[in-house]
Amino acid sequence: MNVDEHLVIKTLVMEDEKGDPLLMLMHGDKKISTKALARVLGVKIVSPCDPQKTHKHTGYVVGGISPFGTRKHLKVYVEESIMNLPKIYINAGKKGLLAEMSPGDLASILKPVPVNVAI
């Protein structure tokens, strides 16, 4: 797509030690500090969901996860710096299908909680 990887936002399905799922939106060129995210959430551990649980919670397959229209209502967290970008490209529910939008539109639809957990 010839798009800066920093503007491509990946949707990651994570879970805490109790198995409670959440969505984390992160820059395509960054990783999540699970320790920092756990501290922010006030839990002991946060880890990625396995592909079967991911599908169960979202209705999407890994590589094509959209934060919109998930099977279950999931709390959404977003790396704070994403909200300062002029535009973003985010998965639209299928591998290789990206939607261009403003971070403001993302915020008004999903009401994500901003966090600083990128590495």
C-alpha positions in Angstrom: 0.0 0.0 0.0 3.0 2.2 0.2 2.0 3.5 3.6 4.3 4.4 6.5 4.2 1.4 8.9 3.9 3.9 11.8 0.4 4.9 10.5 -0.8 1.3 10.2 -2.5 0.5 13.4 -2.6 -3.2 14.5 -5.4 -4.5 16.7 -4.1 -7.0 19.3 -6.3 -9.2 21.4 -4.8 -9.5 24.9 -6.0 -11.1 28.2 -5.2 -10.7 31.8 -4.4 -13.5 34.3 -8.2 -14.1 34.7 -8.6 -14.6 31.0 -10.6 -11.3 30.6 -10.0 -10.1 27.0 -9.2 -6.6 25.8 -8.2 -4.9 22.6 -4.9 -3.0 22.3 -4.3 -0.7 19.3 -0.6 -0.2 18.5 1.5 1.4 15.8 2.6 -1.2 13.2 6.2 -0.5 13.9 6.0 -0.8 17.7 5.5 -3.6 20.2 3.5 -3.6 23.5 5.2 -3.7 26.8 3.0 -6.2 28.5 4.5 -5.3 31.9 3.6 -1.7 31.4 0.1 -2.5 30.2 -0.5 -4.8 33.2 0.6 -1.9 35.5 -1.8 0.5 33.8 -4.7 -2.1 34.1 -3.8 -2.9 37.7 -3.4 -6.6 37.0 -0.5 -9.0 37.4 -0.1 -10.3 33.9 -1.3 -9.4 30.4 -0.5 -11.7 27.4 -1.7 -12.2 23.9 -4.8 -14.4 23.4 -4.2 -17.5 21.4 -5.8 -17.6 17.9 -8.9 -19.7 19.0 -9.7 -17.4 21.9 -9.1 -14.4 19.6 -11.7 -15.7 17.1 -14.1 -16.6 19.9 -14.0 -13.0 21.3 -13.8 -11.0 18.1 -15.2 -13.2 15.3 -12.0 -12.4 13.3 -9.0 -14.4 12.5 -5.5 -13.4 13.4 -4.1 -11.0 10.8 -7.5 -9.6 10.0 -8.7 -8.3 13.4 -10.7 -5.1 13.3 -11.6 -3.3 16.5 -15.0 -2.6 14.9 -17.9 -5.0 15.0 -16.3 -7.6 17.4 -18.5 -10.5 18.5 -18.2 -9.5 22.2 -18.0 -5.9 23.5 -14.3 -5.5 24.5 -12.6 -2.7 26.3 -10.3 -0.9 23.9 -6.9 0.7 24.7 -4.9 2.8 22.3 -1.3 3.9 22.3 -1.6 7.6 23.1 0.6 8.8 20.3 -1.7 7.3 17.7 -4.3 10.0 18.7 -1.8 12.7 17.5 -1.5 11.3 13.9 -3.1 13.1 11.0 -4.6 9.9 9.7 -4.4 6.1 10.4 -4.9 2.9 8.5 -6.6 0.2 10.5 -7.8 -3.3 9.7 -11.3 -3.5 8.4 -12.0 -7.1 9.2 -10.0 -9.1 6.6 -6.4 -9.8 6.0 -5.0 -7.0 3.8 -8.1 -4.8 4.1 -7.3 -1.5 5.7 -9.6 1.5 6.3 -8.2 5.1 6.3 -9.6 7.3 9.0 -8.8 10.1 11.4 -7.9 9.3 15.0 -10.7 11.5 16.0 -13.2 9.3 14.2 -11.6 6.2 15.9 -12.0 7.9 19.3 -15.7 8.9 18.7 -16.6 5.4 17.6 -14.6 3.2 20.0 -14.0 5.5 23.0 -10.5 3.9 23.6 -8.5 4.5 26.7 -5.2 6.1 25.9 -2.1 4.4 27.4 1.7 4.7 27.0 3.0 1.1 26.6 4.9 1.1 23.3 8.4 -0.2 22.9 
